[in-house]
């Protein structure tokens, strides 16, 4: 009995210590901590405000919290990858940031650009900070993922032989990828972030947010895997090649959008019956005819397809591994659970 008392006391001390550490947040405005680096509520709120469309009804409490959780998760992943980029001296330089900023600003007049800043609630410094983050993460992934991908001539030959029929093109073909947004979530459809619009207003806000990300240079396939509400999300929204005749069975706005796109272009959100949206990307276009393996364009198309598949797989695996190795505490998620889905109080995360 005497031997059991110290052990029991030690157990109680440990339990009390765990309880205390769980209850104590670093500060009232800290919504997450990643390897000791704090992510503050204002960072999330600023991005949240930039993604809410002022022309649509304001989101409900649950919709707002769901979007904030998603934004916070993005910031957590970014912080994990940025730390790795720093350790490898891969942070984007000021010159690289300025070049990308100038490029992103070039489609607008100064007046249009200032209006866009006002609409999103972001500053030039915010944009440059986001550009630095994106460029640095891309440098990291290029070294850790893309540089390790090797597609051999034998890989190309094997793919061609296994998929010979698809190279006998009897009519023009369109290689299309899509992001689907529905106003009513399907429990049988999942994306990487489990992000689903709950109604028509939220579907509109989600479409606007995705277009903002695409305009900032986000990868279409990555966004499809993260946000698309369709089984094709698992393949980055890739629908493969569709025959021109199959477009005749599609709604007129979808067919018109595909025919209007140039290779590499992304459509505006296409409204669908019921309040949903579809965003399309034309990856490639093939004229009718038999395609031989000796055709350099065929080889390049196969190489690109195989590389894209492998890159998507390795990027996902790399992020999962990086997240597993990181020390992450999400105080916002904890507060939402403990308050049964209520908005955090002003004095707590």
C-alpha positions in Angstrom: 0.0 0.0 0.0 2.8 2.4 0.9 4.5 1.7 -2.5 1.3 2.5 -4.3 0.8 5.9 -2.7 3.8 7.6 -4.4 2.9 6.1 -7.7 -0.7 7.3 -7.4 0.5 10.8 -6.4 2.8 10.9 -9.4 -0.1 9.9 -11.6 -2.3 12.6 -10.2 0.5 15.2 -10.7 0.9 14.2 -14.3 -2.9 14.3 -14.9 -3.1 17.8 -13.3 -0.1 19.0 -15.4 -1.7 17.7 -18.6 -5.0 19.3 -17.7 -3.3 22.7 -17.0 -1.3 22.6 -20.2 -4.4 21.9 -22.1 -6.3 24.8 -20.6 -3.6 27.4 -20.9 -3.3 29.1 -24.3 -0.2 31.3 -24.9 -2.5 34.4 -25.3 -6.1 35.4 -26.0 -5.5 36.1 -29.6 -3.5 32.9 -30.4 -5.5 30.5 -32.5 -2.7 28.0 -33.2 0.9 27.2 -32.4 3.2 25.5 -34.8 6.6 24.4 -33.5 6.4 27.3 -31.0 5.4 29.8 -33.7 2.1 31.5 -32.9 -0.7 32.1 -35.5 -2.9 34.9 -34.3 -6.6 35.4 -34.8 -6.1 38.6 -36.9 -4.2 36.7 -39.5 -7.2 34.4 -40.0 -9.8 37.2 -39.7 -8.0 39.3 -42.4 -8.0 36.4 -44.9 -11.6 35.6 -43.8 -12.8 39.1 -44.6 -11.0 39.0 -48.0 -12.9 35.8 -49.0 -16.4 36.8 -47.9 -18.3 38.4 -50.8 -19.9 41.6 -49.7 -22.6 41.2 -52.4 -24.0 38.0 -50.9 -25.7 37.5 -47.5 -23.3 37.2 -44.6 -22.4 33.7 -43.6 -24.0 32.0 -40.6 -22.1 31.4 -37.5 -21.4 27.8 -38.5 -20.4 28.8 -42.0 -18.1 31.5 -40.7 -16.4 29.2 -38.2 -16.0 26.5 -40.9 -14.3 28.9 -43.2 -12.0 30.2 -40.4 -11.0 26.7 -39.5 -10.1 26.0 -43.1 -8.1 29.2 -43.4 -6.3 28.4 -40.1 -5.5 24.9 -41.4 -3.9 26.5 -44.5 -1.8 28.8 -42.4 -0.7 25.9 -40.2 0.4 23.9 -43.3 2.1 27.0 -44.7 4.0 27.6 -41.5 5.2 24.0 -41.4 6.5 24.2 -45.0 8.0 27.7 -44.5 10.0 26.5 -41.6 11.4 23.7 -43.7 12.2 26.2 -46.5 14.0 28.4 -44.0 16.2 25.5 -42.9 17.2 24.9 -46.5 17.8 28.6 -47.3 14.9 28.6 -49.8 13.1 31.7 -48.8 12.2 33.9 -51.8 14.3 37.0 -52.2 12.9 40.5 -52.3 13.7 40.7 -56.1 11.7 37.5 -56.7 8.8 38.8 -54.7 8.8 42.2 -56.5 8.8 40.4 -59.9 5.9 38.2 -59.0 4.0 41.2 -57.5 4.5 43.2 -60.6 3.3 40.3 -62.7 0.2 39.7 -60.6 -0.6 43.5 -60.7 -0.1 43.9 -64.4 -3.7 42.9 -65.6 -5.1 45.9 -63.6 -4.9 49.6 -63.9 -3.7 51.4 -60.7 -7.3 52.4 -60.0 -8.6 48.9 -60.5 -5.8 47.5 -58.3 -6.5 49.9 -55.4 -10.2 49.0 -55.7 -9.4 45.3 -55.5 -7.3 46.0 -52.4 -10.2 47.8 -50.8 -12.7 45.0 -51.6 -10.5 42.3 -50.1 -9.3 44.4 -47.1 -5.7 43.4 -47.9 -2.7 45.7 -48.1 0.3 45.6 -50.5 2.4 44.2 -47.6 -0.2 41.5 -47.1 0.0 40.5 -50.8 3.8 40.6 -50.8 3.9 38.5 -47.7 1.6 35.9 -49.3 3.7 35.9 -52.5 6.9 35.3 -50.5 5.2 32.4 -48.7 4.0 30.9 -51.9 7.3 31.3 -53.8 9.2 29.9 -50.9 7.0 26.8 -50.5 7.2 26.2 -54.2 11.0 26.3 -54.1 10.8 23.8 -51.2 8.5 21.5 -53.1 10.5 21.8 -56.3 13.6 20.5 -54.4 11.9 18.0 -52.2 9.3 16.6 -54.6 9.5 17.7 -58.2 13.3 17.2 -58.5 12.9 13.6 -57.4 10.4 12.7 -60.2 11.8 10.8 -63.1 9.8 9.7 -66.1 11.7 7.2 -68.3 11.2 6.5 -72.0 10.0 3.0 -71.0 7.4 4.6 -68.7 6.1 6.5 -71.7 6.1 3.5 -74.0 4.3 1.3 -71.4 1.6 4.0 -71.0 1.1 4.3 -74.7 0.8 0.6 -75.2 -1.7 0.2 -72.3 -3.8 3.1 -73.6 -3.4 2.7 -77.3 -7.1 3.3 -78.0 -7.1 6.8 -76.6 -4.5 7.9 -79.2 -6.7 7.0 -82.1 -8.6 10.2 -82.1 -11.7 10.2 -84.3 -12.8 13.7 -83.4 -11.4 16.7 -81.6 -10.6 15.9 -77.9 -10.5 18.3 -74.9 -8.5 17.5 -71.9 -10.4 19.1 -69.0 -10.1 19.5 -65.3 -12.8 20.8 -63.0 -13.6 22.1 -59.6 -17.2 21.5 -58.5 -19.0 23.4 -55.8 -22.5 22.3 -54.7 -24.9 24.1 -52.3 -25.9 20.8 -50.6 -23.1 18.7 -49.3 -23.0 15.0 -50.3 -21.8 12.8 -47.4 -20.4 10.3 -49.9 -18.1 12.9 -51.6 -14.9 14.0 -49.9 -12.0 16.4 -50.5 -8.7 16.7 -48.6 -10.0 19.5 -46.4 -13.5 18.1 -46.1 -14.6 21.6 -47.2 -18.2 21.7 -48.5 -20.6 24.6 -49.1 -23.8 24.3 -47.1 -26.1 26.5 -49.1 -26.2 28.7 -52.3 -24.7 31.8 -50.6 -21.8 29.8 -49.2 -21.3 28.2 -52.6 -21.0 31.7 -54.2 -18.4 32.7 -51.5 -16.4 29.6 -52.1 -16.3 30.1 -55.8 -15.1 33.7 -55.3 -12.4 32.5 -52.9 -11.2 29.8 -55.3 -11.0 32.3 -58.2 -9.0 34.6 -55.9 -6.5 31.8 -55.2 -6.2 30.9 -58.8 -5.6 34.6 -59.7 -2.8 34.5 -57.1 -1.1 31.6 -58.8 -2.5 28.6 -56.9 -2.2 25.2 -58.6 -5.6 24.2 -60.1 -5.2 20.5 -59.3 -4.2 21.2 -55.7 -7.3 23.4 -55.2 -9.4 20.7 -56.8 -8.1 18.1 -54.3 -8.6 20.4 -51.4 -12.0 21.9 -52.3 -13.9 20.2 -55.1 -17.1 18.6 -54.1 -17.0 15.8 -56.7 -15.4 12.4 -56.9 -12.9 13.8 -59.4 -11.3 15.8 -56.5 -9.1 12.7 -55.8 -7.4 13.1 -59.2 -7.0 16.9 -59.0 -10.3 17.4 -60.9 -8.8 15.7 -64.0 -11.5 14.4 -66.3 -9.1 13.2 -69.0 -9.9 13.8 -72.7 -13.5 14.3 -73.7 -14.7 14.0 -77.3 -16.2 17.0 -78.8 -19.5 15.1 -79.4 -19.7 14.5 -75.6 -19.9 18.2 -75.1 -23.2 18.3 -77.0 -24.7 16.3 -74.1 -23.5 18.9 -71.6 -25.4 22.1 -70.6 -24.9 24.8 -73.1 -22.9 27.1 -70.7 -20.4 24.3 -70.0 -19.9 23.6 -73.7 -19.6 27.3 -74.5 -17.0 27.7 -71.7 -14.9 24.8 -73.0 -14.9 25.9 -76.6 -14.0 29.4 -75.6 -11.0 28.4 -73.5 -7.4 28.4 -74.8 -5.0 25.7 -73.5 -4.0 26.5 -70.0 -6.8 28.9 -69.3 -9.3 28.6 -66.5 -13.0 29.6 -66.8 -15.0 31.9 -64.6 -17.3 30.0 -62.2 -20.2 28.6 -64.3 -23.5 28.7 -62.5 -25.5 25.5 -62.4 -29.1 24.6 -61.7 -29.6 24.5 -57.9 -27.1 27.2 -57.0 -23.8 25.4 -57.6 -20.8 26.3 -59.6 -18.2 24.6 -61.9 -14.8 26.0 -62.7 -13.1 24.4 -65.7 -9.5 24.3 -66.9 -8.5 23.3 -70.5 -5.3 21.3 -70.1 -4.9 20.3 -73.7 -6.7 20.0 -77.0 -6.2 17.3 -79.6 -7.3 17.4 -83.3 -8.8 14.3 -84.9 -6.4 11.6 -86.2 -4.2 8.6 -85.2 -1.4 9.6 -82.8 1.8 7.6 -83.1 4.3 7.2 -80.2 7.0 8.7 -82.5 5.1 12.0 -82.4 7.0 14.3 -80.0 3.7 15.9 -78.9 2.3 12.5 -77.9 5.5 11.7 -75.9 5.3 15.1 -74.2 1.6 14.7 -73.4 2.2 11.3 -71.8 5.3 12.6 -69.9 3.3 15.5 -68.6 0.4 13.3 -67.5 2.7 10.8 -65.7 4.6 13.6 -64.1 1.5 15.4 -62.9 0.1 12.1 -61.3 3.3 11.4 -59.5 3.8 15.0 -58.4 0.3 15.1 -56.9 0.9 11.9 -55.0 4.4 12.9 -53.7 3.2 16.4 -52.7 0.4 14.9 -50.6 2.7 12.4 -49.0 5.3 15.1 -48.3 2.7 17.4 -46.6 1.4 14.5 -44.5 4.9 13.6 -43.4 5.8 17.2 -42.6 2.6 17.6 -40.6 3.2 14.4 -38.6 6.7 15.7 -37.6 5.4 19.1 -36.5 4.1 20.1 -33.1 0.7 21.7 -33.8 -1.9 22.9 -31.3 -5.1 24.3 -32.8 -6.7 26.4 -30.1 -9.5 27.6 -32.3 -10.6 24.0 -33.0 -10.4 23.2 -29.3 -12.5 26.2 -28.4 -15.2 25.4 -31.0 -15.5 21.8 -29.7 -15.6 22.9 -26.1 -18.2 25.6 -26.8 -20.3 23.2 -29.0 -19.8 25.3 -32.1 -20.2 28.8 -30.7 -18.1 31.8 -31.8 -15.0 32.3 -29.6 -15.5 35.0 -27.0 -13.4 38.2 -27.5 -11.1 37.3 -24.6 -10.5 33.7 -25.6 -9.2 31.9 -28.7 
